Amino acid sequence: MILYKTDAEVELMKQSAVLVSKTLTEVAKILKPGITTFQLDKLCFQFIRDHKAIPSFLNYRGYPYTICASVNDVVVHGFPNNTALKDGDVVSIDMGVILNGWHGDHAYTFLIGEANNDVLQLLRVTKESLYKGIEKAIAGNRVGDIAFAIQEHTERKYGYGVVRELVGHGLGRSLHEDPQVPNYGKRGNGARLKENAVLAIEPMINMGTKDVYTEDDGWTVRTRDGKPSAHFEHDVCVKKNKALILSDYSIIEAAEKNNPNLNTSYAQKTSALTV
């Protein structure tokens, strides 16, 4: 059952979503070769607590960290660790907060230093596909319209692998609510969207095969062929004519651009995309 929010509740959810964006911005400021994802986890935990919020992921179903830090061929749910990041790494950071009883939850993929054009294109196309999906998050459409838009742009147009085992979801007082929001599907299928449904739309796109596997830790999901994956996620409220994006990439992008250790050339065509 989809739980629809009041306008006042949507405003509270926006505050939660923006706090996630602000935390990801802190990551964008310091990300560089030599830093570890464990250091990023500690930073994010402290930043969230300093802002009177609770990390959503920490101890959720036994997950032991504040963030998911997924590097290169890790699709999602990567454990922070003490391995130094290096030039050319693709680094996806996914996190959530609980503020005033409401969850915010989104992700951003960063690129450290130089990378080949194939990696640059993967990040650009995945980020583009997020906005293609958001364009369909309007009242009267169906979940399948979002899913089809993402799959059409990534898999059918570029031949990328769209992960099937992991999907987006509703968001609210619980971290995961109905409906599930796949990144593949048919137009006109799935639950009909009504105003003030809040969704976490999150394309998880692999450069190669769609196939993935989970490591023995029960969390870390990797691409089956070892090729890199990208993950972008926004918190979105369904509206009548145009979706309302609750999270804020603009502050992340500004910090990313000002960090000489991060490669933003892939984003030049996507940073101006808004819905």
Backbone bond lengths (Angstrom), bond angles and torsions (degrees), N, CA, C in turn:
res aa  C-N    CA-C-N  psi(-1)  N-CA   C-N-CA  omega(-1)  CA-C   N-CA-C  phi
1 M - - - 1.462 - - 1.535 109.41 -
2 I 1.329 115.75 128.37 1.461 120.55 178.72 1.521 109.02 -79.76
3 L 1.334 116.44 130.51 1.454 122.12 179.97 1.528 108.88 -99.51
4 Y 1.319 116.03 110.96 1.461 120.67 -178.28 1.528 109.93 -86.07
5 K 1.334 115.29 144.96 1.451 120.72 -175.11 1.531 110.69 -103.51
6 T 1.327 115.37 154.65 1.458 119.96 170.84 1.523 108.55 -78.26
7 D 1.325 116.45 165.66 1.467 118.94 177.63 1.526 111.56 -59.96
8 A 1.339 116.43 -37.18 1.465 119.98 178.83 1.525 110.58 -65.77
9 E 1.317 117.29 -38.65 1.459 120.46 178.53 1.528 111.25 -68.94
10 V 1.318 116.79 -37.33 1.462 120.56 176.02 1.527 110.36 -60.92
11 E 1.321 116.75 -38.99 1.462 120.26 178.72 1.527 110.74 -65.11
12 L 1.322 117.40 -39.21 1.461 120.28 175.92 1.528 110.65 -65.43
13 M 1.330 116.82 -38.98 1.456 120.14 177.97 1.519 111.34 -65.39
14 K 1.321 116.22 -33.99 1.466 119.55 177.01 1.525 110.22 -62.42
15 Q 1.323 117.34 -39.47 1.464 120.48 177.72 1.524 110.81 -61.82
16 S 1.330 116.72 -40.51 1.465 120.53 177.46 1.522 110.54 -65.30
17 A 1.326 115.85 -45.01 1.463 120.00 -178.91 1.520 111.44 -62.30
18 V 1.320 116.69 -42.40 1.470 120.18 -178.93 1.526 111.13 -67.52
19 L 1.326 117.33 -31.99 1.458 118.53 175.89 1.528 110.54 -64.83
20 V 1.316 117.56 -38.42 1.470 119.62 173.59 1.525 109.43 -60.11
21 S 1.330 116.92 -45.30 1.462 120.74 179.47 1.521 111.26 -59.75
22 K 1.326 116.57 -41.47 1.464 120.15 179.00 1.525 111.37 -65.44
23 T 1.321 116.36 -36.35 1.466 119.96 178.48 1.526 110.24 -67.97
24 L 1.336 117.21 -43.32 1.462 120.84 176.31 1.525 111.16 -62.84
25 T 1.325 116.73 -30.43 1.460 120.74 176.55 1.521 110.61 -65.05
26 E 1.324 117.03 -38.24 1.463 120.17 176.69 1.525 110.72 -63.05
27 V 1.326 117.10 -36.95 1.457 121.02 175.10 1.525 110.17 -63.05
28 A 1.338 116.05 -45.27 1.466 120.63 -178.46 1.526 112.21 -61.04
29 K 1.312 117.28 -28.53 1.464 120.96 -178.72 1.518 112.80 -70.87
30 I 1.336 117.35 -31.88 1.463 119.58 -170.29 1.527 114.43 -115.49
31 L 1.319 118.11 -5.91 1.459 120.97 -176.40 1.526 109.86 -63.57
32 K 1.328 116.55 129.62 1.464 121.27 -177.49 1.523 109.05 -165.94
33 P 1.317 117.13 164.83 1.462 119.03 173.49 1.526 110.44 -58.99
34 G 1.331 116.07 138.67 1.450 121.09 178.29 1.511 114.22 99.88
35 I 1.330 117.36 -25.04 1.458 119.30 177.68 1.526 108.55 -77.10
36 T 1.316 116.74 156.38 1.465 120.53 178.74 1.522 110.27 -111.48
37 T 1.320 114.91 156.45 1.467 118.98 178.03 1.523 111.36 -70.19
38 F 1.322 117.06 -23.31 1.464 119.52 174.25 1.524 110.44 -66.27
39 Q 1.331 117.36 -38.71 1.459 120.84 175.29 1.535 110.55 -62.70
40 L 1.319 116.45 -39.86 1.464 120.36 178.14 1.525 110.70 -64.17
41 D 1.318 116.47 -39.05 1.459 120.71 179.39 1.527 110.56 -61.79
42 K 1.316 117.26 -44.42 1.466 121.62 179.59 1.528 110.40 -64.02
43 L 1.334 116.61 -41.92 1.467 121.15 177.62 1.520 110.94 -58.97
44 C 1.336 116.29 -47.55 1.463 120.68 -176.25 1.524 111.22 -67.20
45 F 1.326 116.68 -40.45 1.463 119.44 177.58 1.524 110.61 -58.01
46 Q 1.321 116.49 -47.25 1.463 120.05 -176.63 1.522 111.25 -68.08
47 F 1.323 117.09 -39.79 1.464 120.70 -179.67 1.523 110.68 -63.64
48 I 1.320 116.98 -43.56 1.463 120.90 179.30 1.522 110.94 -63.73
49 R 1.327 116.44 -45.45 1.464 119.75 -179.81 1.531 111.64 -66.28
50 D 1.335 117.09 -35.30 1.463 120.73 177.77 1.526 111.84 -64.12
51 H 1.328 116.12 -22.28 1.459 121.29 179.49 1.535 112.08 -101.95
52 K 1.320 114.80 23.50 1.469 122.15 171.73 1.526 113.16 62.52
53 A 1.311 115.80 31.56 1.465 121.08 179.40 1.526 109.95 -121.68
54 I 1.318 115.37 173.13 1.457 123.27 -178.46 1.528 108.52 -119.29
55 P 1.334 119.00 134.09 1.467 119.47 174.53 1.528 111.26 -64.04
56 S 1.324 116.81 123.84 1.471 120.54 -177.95 1.515 112.80 -66.64
57 F 1.337 116.66 -35.55 1.461 119.86 -171.10 1.523 112.19 -80.68
58 L 1.322 117.58 -29.85 1.453 121.63 -172.85 1.529 110.61 -62.01
59 N 1.319 116.44 117.57 1.472 124.87 -179.11 1.531 113.28 71.74
60 Y 1.341 118.00 8.77 1.465 120.27 175.78 1.527 108.77 -71.65
61 R 1.319 115.91 115.82 1.464 122.00 -177.15 1.532 111.07 52.58
62 G 1.324 115.53 30.17 1.452 120.73 177.59 1.511 115.18 89.65
63 Y 1.326 118.43 2.59 1.468 119.47 179.10 1.533 109.05 -66.98
64 P 1.346 118.22 129.26 1.474 119.31 -167.30 1.523 116.55 -94.70
65 Y 1.336 119.00 9.64 1.466 119.91 -175.05 1.525 111.36 -133.99
66 T 1.321 115.05 168.63 1.470 121.77 178.59 1.519 111.58 -78.64
67 I 1.336 116.69 -37.83 1.459 120.99 -177.41 1.522 110.22 -120.18
68 C 1.317 115.21 160.19 1.452 121.88 163.00 1.523 106.44 -100.74
69 A 1.325 116.61 124.62 1.461 122.10 -177.68 1.522 107.94 -119.33
70 S 1.327 116.26 103.43 1.462 121.72 -170.63 1.526 109.03 -112.68
71 V 1.335 116.14 115.33 1.455 122.56 -170.99 1.530 110.31 -110.85
72 N 1.324 115.30 128.21 1.460 124.28 174.45 1.522 112.79 59.26
73 D 1.339 119.74 -102.53 1.466 120.80 -175.90 1.519 113.11 -86.27
74 V 1.331 118.02 1.63 1.464 120.19 172.96 1.525 107.93 -81.18
75 V 1.308 116.32 122.88 1.466 121.22 -176.63 1.526 109.82 -77.36
76 V 1.329 116.26 -55.49 1.458 122.73 -179.85 1.523 109.78 -152.46
77 H 1.337 115.24 169.57 1.468 123.84 171.76 1.523 113.80 64.74
78 G 1.325 117.21 25.30 1.448 120.19 177.35 1.520 111.71 -69.58
79 F 1.326 116.84 134.26 1.460 121.84 177.12 1.532 110.01 -73.82
80 P 1.319 119.03 131.85 1.467 120.03 168.59 1.527 109.86 -57.18
81 N 1.341 115.57 144.46 1.466 119.58 -178.73 1.521 110.37 -149.05
82 N 1.309 116.77 -177.24 1.462 122.32 -175.99 1.526 113.37 -99.26
83 T 1.321 117.16 17.43 1.465 120.82 174.46 1.523 109.33 -78.51
84 A 1.314 116.75 127.94 1.466 120.70 -179.28 1.530 110.41 -69.03
85 L 1.312 116.35 130.61 1.460 120.30 174.88 1.529 109.16 -70.28
86 K 1.337 115.34 153.95 1.463 119.28 -174.90 1.523 110.57 -135.24
87 D 1.316 113.71 167.11 1.456 121.11 178.36 1.527 109.97 -56.60
88 G 1.328 115.88 132.51 1.460 121.61 179.75 1.512 114.54 94.57
89 D 1.330 118.07 -6.07 1.467 120.37 -179.34 1.528 111.69 -72.33
90 V 1.330 114.95 137.64 1.460 122.90 170.37 1.526 106.60 -95.08
91 V 1.335 116.94 121.01 1.466 120.88 -171.10 1.525 109.68 -125.47
92 S 1.320 116.47 110.01 1.465 121.86 176.41 1.521 108.97 -97.59
93 I 1.327 115.85 126.45 1.462 121.65 176.62 1.521 108.25 -115.46
94 D 1.322 115.39 121.12 1.464 123.06 -179.98 1.523 107.12 -120.73
95 M 1.339 116.87 134.31 1.468 119.26 -179.08 1.518 110.61 -157.16
96 G 1.322 114.53 166.14 1.455 120.21 176.89 1.515 110.93 -143.29
97 V 1.323 115.24 161.13 1.465 120.95 175.82 1.527 108.61 -136.18
98 I 1.332 114.74 156.00 1.459 121.74 168.22 1.516 106.92 -113.84
99 L 1.324 115.96 117.45 1.459 122.28 179.34 1.527 107.79 -130.54
100 N 1.320 116.23 124.65 1.464 120.90 -178.29 1.529 112.44 55.74
101 G 1.335 115.17 32.09 1.456 120.01 176.19 1.518 115.50 86.23
102 W 1.352 118.04 0.83 1.460 121.64 -176.02 1.519 110.55 -120.73
103 H 1.335 115.02 143.18 1.462 120.91 -178.72 1.527 111.71 -89.15
104 G 1.318 114.40 142.29 1.460 122.93 160.44 1.516 106.67 -116.49
105 D 1.325 118.28 146.38 1.468 120.74 -175.32 1.511 109.17 -158.91
106 H 1.319 116.85 108.50 1.464 117.39 171.52 1.517 112.36 -154.59
107 A 1.328 114.83 176.11 1.456 121.50 -169.93 1.518 110.62 -138.52
108 Y 1.337 114.04 158.05 1.461 121.28 177.38 1.516 108.03 -147.14
109 T 1.319 117.18 141.08 1.457 121.66 178.75 1.524 109.89 -108.25
110 F 1.321 115.22 127.52 1.457 123.11 -179.97 1.525 110.01 -108.56
111 L 1.328 115.04 156.39 1.456 121.67 176.79 1.524 108.33 -125.54
112 I 1.326 115.77 118.77 1.459 120.60 -179.91 1.522 109.31 -88.44
113 G 1.328 116.88 122.42 1.457 121.62 173.38 1.517 114.61 66.89
114 E 1.314 115.15 -148.58 1.457 120.95 -173.05 1.525 111.33 -85.66
115 A 1.322 114.63 150.68 1.459 120.66 176.64 1.517 108.21 -153.08
116 N 1.331 115.77 161.48 1.463 118.45 -179.56 1.526 110.39 -77.62
117 N 1.306 115.21 169.79 1.463 120.59 -174.89 1.521 113.07 -63.88
118 D 1.331 117.13 -28.65 1.462 120.01 179.18 1.530 110.85 -63.19
119 V 1.341 116.40 -41.92 1.462 120.42 179.01 1.525 110.39 -69.18
120 L 1.325 116.61 -42.75 1.461 120.25 178.95 1.528 110.51 -58.37
121 Q 1.321 115.95 -42.82 1.467 119.47 -179.80 1.520 111.34 -66.29
122 L 1.326 117.73 -40.07 1.469 120.69 179.36 1.520 110.88 -57.70
123 L 1.320 117.32 -46.89 1.460 120.11 -179.64 1.520 111.42 -66.08
124 R 1.327 115.70 -42.76 1.471 118.91 -179.12 1.524 110.72 -62.08
125 V 1.313 116.88 -47.22 1.467 120.96 -175.33 1.531 110.79 -68.56
126 T 1.323 116.83 -38.99 1.463 119.31 178.83 1.521 110.64 -63.48
127 K 1.327 116.84 -43.49 1.462 120.39 178.80 1.528 110.56 -65.34
128 E 1.319 116.47 -40.69 1.463 119.66 175.84 1.517 111.32 -59.58
129 S 1.323 116.47 -41.75 1.462 120.29 -176.24 1.523 111.38 -64.87
130 L 1.331 116.98 -31.50 1.468 120.14 175.93 1.524 109.83 -58.06
131 Y 1.313 116.83 -46.55 1.462 120.12 -178.97 1.530 112.03 -72.07
132 K 1.334 116.69 -30.35 1.469 119.33 173.82 1.529 109.88 -61.61
133 G 1.334 116.22 -41.29 1.458 120.13 177.71 1.512 112.19 -67.38
134 I 1.326 116.62 -42.05 1.464 120.33 -178.85 1.527 111.26 -62.49
135 E 1.306 116.83 -34.63 1.466 120.26 177.87 1.533 112.32 -56.48
136 K 1.320 116.51 -26.25 1.468 121.30 -177.73 1.523 112.60 -94.30
137 A 1.331 117.95 -0.92 1.469 121.45 -177.23 1.525 110.25 -86.53
138 I 1.328 115.36 62.11 1.459 121.65 179.90 1.521 109.94 -125.04
139 A 1.315 115.07 152.41 1.461 121.10 -177.08 1.530 110.54 -57.25
140 G 1.327 115.61 134.49 1.456 121.72 -178.90 1.510 113.51 101.31
141 N 1.334 116.71 -26.60 1.458 119.80 174.13 1.522 110.15 -76.93
142 R 1.322 114.83 174.94 1.460 120.70 177.51 1.525 109.86 -118.09
143 V 1.330 115.34 162.27 1.462 120.48 179.43 1.521 110.70 -55.87
144 G 1.323 116.71 -37.02 1.461 120.46 179.86 1.516 113.76 -61.66
145 D 1.322 117.49 -25.45 1.470 120.50 177.55 1.531 110.57 -67.45
146 I 1.334 116.21 -38.96 1.468 120.90 175.16 1.524 109.27 -64.64
147 A 1.323 115.46 -49.30 1.456 121.40 -177.13 1.531 111.33 -59.36
148 F 1.330 116.47 -45.65 1.461 120.46 -178.47 1.527 110.81 -62.73
149 A 1.324 117.19 -41.67 1.466 120.35 -178.12 1.522 111.28 -61.49
150 I 1.328 116.83 -40.48 1.464 120.54 179.44 1.520 110.46 -68.93
151 Q 1.321 117.07 -46.42 1.460 120.84 -178.89 1.528 111.19 -65.09
152 E 1.314 116.67 -40.85 1.463 120.89 -179.45 1.525 110.63 -58.90
153 H 1.333 116.40 -42.25 1.466 119.93 -175.16 1.524 111.88 -75.99
154 T 1.318 118.30 -33.49 1.463 120.77 -172.96 1.528 113.36 -97.61
155 E 1.307 116.26 -50.68 1.463 120.33 -174.14 1.520 111.79 -84.13
156 R 1.300 116.08 -49.15 1.462 118.66 -174.82 1.526 112.26 -76.38
157 K 1.330 116.44 -33.77 1.464 119.69 -177.26 1.519 112.47 -86.66
158 Y 1.336 117.00 -37.07 1.466 120.26 -174.22 1.527 114.13 -116.81
159 G 1.316 118.01 -7.59 1.449 120.39 177.55 1.515 115.02 78.07
160 Y 1.320 117.32 17.21 1.458 120.94 179.02 1.531 111.20 -77.45
161 G 1.331 115.02 162.99 1.453 120.72 177.75 1.514 110.86 -91.63
162 V 1.325 117.05 120.25 1.461 122.14 176.51 1.527 108.31 -93.76
163 V 1.312 116.28 117.28 1.463 121.27 -175.79 1.529 110.05 -63.39
164 R 1.313 116.73 131.61 1.466 122.38 -179.39 1.520 112.81 -93.69
165 E 1.322 117.41 -31.51 1.464 121.06 -171.05 1.524 113.40 -75.35
166 L 1.323 117.89 -15.22 1.460 122.79 -175.05 1.518 109.33 -128.01
167 V 1.334 116.45 137.27 1.459 119.98 -173.06 1.526 109.86 -139.83
168 G 1.337 115.49 166.26 1.452 120.83 170.10 1.519 110.20 -75.72
169 H 1.338 115.73 -175.44 1.465 118.10 -169.35 1.523 111.24 -166.03
170 G 1.327 114.90 165.49 1.447 120.16 168.96 1.515 110.31 -69.95
171 L 1.339 115.55 163.29 1.458 121.47 -174.30 1.518 108.58 -145.98
172 G 1.326 116.63 145.68 1.467 119.37 179.07 1.511 110.84 -178.13
173 R 1.313 115.91 -126.30 1.467 119.60 174.55 1.522 111.08 -72.89
174 S 1.314 116.21 -18.49 1.461 122.56 172.03 1.520 109.01 -109.05
175 L 1.338 115.39 150.16 1.459 119.67 -178.99 1.520 111.87 -67.02
176 H 1.314 116.35 -35.34 1.460 120.71 178.60 1.526 109.51 -126.10
177 E 1.310 115.55 116.67 1.464 122.56 177.10 1.518 108.94 -124.70
178 D 1.313 116.19 169.75 1.462 121.18 169.86 1.530 108.95 -69.65
179 P 1.341 115.77 150.41 1.456 129.02 0.40 1.516 111.83 -92.62
180 Q 1.320 116.76 161.30 1.450 119.13 165.26 1.520 108.79 -70.24
181 V 1.333 115.82 143.67 1.472 121.25 -177.20 1.529 108.44 -125.33
182 P 1.331 117.58 88.21 1.465 120.21 179.50 1.528 111.54 -67.28
183 N 1.321 115.21 163.85 1.468 121.47 175.58 1.517 111.29 -102.03
184 Y 1.312 116.66 16.34 1.459 123.67 176.99 1.528 107.39 -146.33
185 G 1.318 116.59 149.55 1.466 118.50 178.06 1.510 112.59 155.59
186 K 1.319 114.66 -170.56 1.461 121.96 -176.15 1.523 110.53 -111.89
187 R 1.303 114.66 142.79 1.467 119.59 174.66 1.526 109.72 -61.41
188 G 1.320 115.19 140.98 1.460 119.82 177.06 1.513 114.40 84.56
189 N 1.336 117.06 -1.86 1.469 120.34 178.86 1.525 110.72 -100.50
190 G 1.323 114.92 161.47 1.454 120.25 174.52 1.511 113.18 88.83
191 A 1.321 114.60 -178.86 1.467 121.33 -177.17 1.521 110.88 -62.38
192 R 1.343 115.46 142.17 1.460 119.91 175.60 1.524 108.65 -78.20
193 L 1.310 116.02 136.96 1.458 121.97 -177.46 1.521 111.03 -88.28
194 K 1.319 115.24 135.13 1.457 121.50 176.16 1.523 109.20 -121.68
195 E 1.314 115.40 161.17 1.455 120.82 -176.14 1.531 110.82 -59.44
196 N 1.341 114.87 139.17 1.465 125.41 176.38 1.525 114.11 74.02
197 A 1.336 116.54 19.35 1.462 119.07 159.48 1.521 106.67 -76.51
198 V 1.328 117.23 136.15 1.462 121.08 179.02 1.523 108.36 -111.15
199 L 1.330 115.55 127.70 1.454 122.34 -174.22 1.522 111.12 -124.12
200 A 1.311 116.10 144.44 1.462 122.37 166.04 1.526 106.49 -99.67
201 I 1.320 115.97 103.38 1.462 121.75 -179.63 1.522 107.45 -94.96
202 E 1.347 117.31 125.67 1.459 118.94 -169.37 1.521 113.35 -149.07
203 P 1.318 118.03 83.51 1.463 119.02 174.60 1.525 112.07 -60.78
204 M 1.330 115.84 129.57 1.459 124.64 174.05 1.517 106.10 -117.50
205 I 1.325 116.25 106.06 1.460 121.79 -166.01 1.526 109.88 -122.50
206 N 1.332 115.89 128.62 1.461 122.12 -179.60 1.525 110.79 -99.59
207 M 1.328 115.17 143.70 1.460 118.73 177.62 1.523 111.02 -63.34
208 G 1.320 116.75 -35.78 1.457 120.96 -177.57 1.513 112.36 -110.56
209 T 1.318 116.50 -122.11 1.466 121.31 -176.39 1.525 111.79 -66.43
210 K 1.310 114.93 153.71 1.464 120.91 174.24 1.521 111.73 -75.49
211 D 1.313 117.16 -14.31 1.459 121.75 -171.55 1.527 111.18 -74.48
212 V 1.337 114.78 139.20 1.468 121.62 -178.36 1.529 108.98 -135.20
213 Y 1.327 114.60 168.30 1.467 119.60 172.66 1.517 108.57 -144.24
214 T 1.330 116.11 157.60 1.458 122.35 -179.85 1.521 109.66 -105.90
215 E 1.330 115.47 131.92 1.457 120.27 -179.79 1.532 111.28 -69.05
216 D 1.336 115.25 172.69 1.458 121.17 -176.33 1.527 112.86 -65.17
217 D 1.348 117.66 -17.31 1.466 119.11 177.68 1.525 112.47 -71.00
218 G 1.335 116.35 -8.34 1.460 121.48 178.02 1.513 114.41 81.65
219 W 1.320 117.92 1.49 1.464 121.55 -176.61 1.532 113.38 -126.32
220 T 1.319 117.01 -51.62 1.460 121.64 -170.09 1.519 111.29 -65.73
221 V 1.337 116.26 119.40 1.466 122.04 -178.88 1.527 108.63 -106.83
222 R 1.322 116.54 123.33 1.466 122.27 -178.89 1.530 111.62 -117.63
223 T 1.319 115.56 156.35 1.460 120.02 173.09 1.521 109.28 -69.43
224 R 1.316 115.57 142.67 1.467 119.99 -176.79 1.528 111.30 -67.10
225 D 1.342 118.16 -30.86 1.462 120.76 -176.57 1.524 113.45 -96.96
226 G 1.326 118.01 1.88 1.452 120.92 177.84 1.514 115.08 78.94
227 K 1.323 117.76 4.06 1.459 120.29 178.50 1.532 109.90 -83.50
228 P 1.335 117.88 158.30 1.469 120.08 -174.67 1.519 113.48 -69.35
229 S 1.329 113.29 160.51 1.456 122.38 178.70 1.527 108.24 -130.84
230 A 1.326 116.54 155.27 1.462 121.66 176.99 1.524 109.50 -128.62
231 H 1.330 116.07 152.83 1.465 122.17 -173.95 1.525 108.74 -148.30
232 F 1.316 115.56 117.61 1.463 121.94 173.38 1.523 108.25 -126.24
233 E 1.341 116.22 142.48 1.458 120.27 -174.73 1.527 110.41 -146.96
234 H 1.318 115.99 133.42 1.461 123.18 173.70 1.528 109.62 -121.57
235 D 1.334 115.95 151.64 1.458 122.25 168.25 1.520 107.74 -93.19
236 V 1.331 116.16 127.01 1.462 121.46 -168.03 1.526 110.35 -133.62
237 C 1.317 116.57 135.45 1.464 121.54 174.56 1.523 109.25 -105.23
238 V 1.322 116.01 127.65 1.465 121.63 178.82 1.526 109.27 -69.53
239 K 1.322 115.83 131.34 1.454 122.49 175.94 1.526 109.68 -130.79
240 K 1.331 116.93 176.88 1.469 120.51 -171.29 1.523 113.04 -69.42
241 N 1.313 117.49 -44.95 1.449 119.69 -173.23 1.518 114.00 -118.33
242 K 1.323 116.68 -21.38 1.456 120.99 -176.16 1.515 108.87 -155.49
243 A 1.323 116.84 127.87 1.464 120.90 -178.75 1.527 110.77 -62.79
244 L 1.314 115.68 147.19 1.457 122.38 176.96 1.529 107.90 -102.82
245 I 1.331 116.81 115.39 1.458 121.14 178.15 1.520 108.29 -84.89
246 L 1.323 116.21 120.08 1.458 121.32 -175.99 1.527 112.08 -84.85
247 S 1.307 117.24 -34.36 1.460 121.98 178.48 1.531 109.69 -81.90
248 D 1.337 116.26 169.93 1.467 120.59 -170.90 1.527 110.57 -134.52
249 Y 1.313 115.47 99.07 1.461 119.71 177.01 1.529 112.58 -75.23
250 S 1.328 118.11 -21.17 1.460 119.82 -172.02 1.526 111.72 -60.71
251 I 1.330 117.48 -37.08 1.461 119.37 -178.78 1.531 110.75 -75.07
252 I 1.323 116.40 -32.24 1.468 119.88 175.19 1.519 109.51 -66.59
253 E 1.312 116.31 -45.66 1.463 121.27 -178.40 1.521 111.92 -63.71
254 A 1.334 116.70 -36.27 1.466 119.75 178.74 1.530 110.44 -65.20
255 A 1.338 116.58 -44.19 1.463 120.22 178.49 1.526 111.02 -66.96
256 E 1.322 115.96 -39.19 1.467 121.61 178.22 1.531 110.11 -59.65
257 K 1.322 116.18 -44.72 1.462 121.21 -178.66 1.523 111.81 -66.02
258 N 1.335 116.63 -32.28 1.462 120.78 -177.60 1.531 113.39 -85.36
259 N 1.311 116.76 -4.69 1.461 121.19 178.66 1.531 108.30 -96.71
260 P 1.336 118.14 109.77 1.468 120.10 -176.52 1.521 113.69 -65.83
261 N 1.317 117.94 -11.82 1.463 121.30 179.54 1.525 112.87 -85.17
262 L 1.340 116.68 -9.69 1.458 120.12 -177.69 1.519 110.66 -106.01
263 N 1.303 115.23 143.10 1.455 122.68 179.99 1.526 108.74 -95.71
264 T 1.309 116.33 114.87 1.467 120.66 -179.25 1.524 112.59 -111.65
265 S 1.316 117.05 9.24 1.465 118.81 -177.55 1.523 111.79 -62.76
266 Y 1.343 116.71 -30.43 1.465 119.96 178.86 1.524 111.74 -64.78
267 A 1.332 116.96 -25.99 1.474 121.89 -169.45 1.515 112.66 -91.88
268 Q 1.297 118.60 -3.10 1.457 119.65 -174.58 1.521 112.93 -59.92
269 K 1.318 116.01 -31.24 1.453 120.23 -179.28 1.533 112.19 -89.33
270 T 1.324 116.57 -9.64 1.466 118.51 -174.73 1.504 113.87 -113.91
271 S 1.333 118.38 -19.90 1.456 120.02 -173.28 1.521 111.99 -64.19
272 A 1.331 117.49 -25.97 1.458 120.59 179.91 1.519 112.76 -87.02
273 L 1.321 116.76 -3.29 1.459 119.56 -178.40 1.524 110.59 -73.10
274 T 1.308 116.74 121.92 1.459 121.60 173.56 1.516 107.82 -136.41
275 V 1.283 115.33 161.94 1.473 120.37 -179.13 1.526 108.79 -124.91
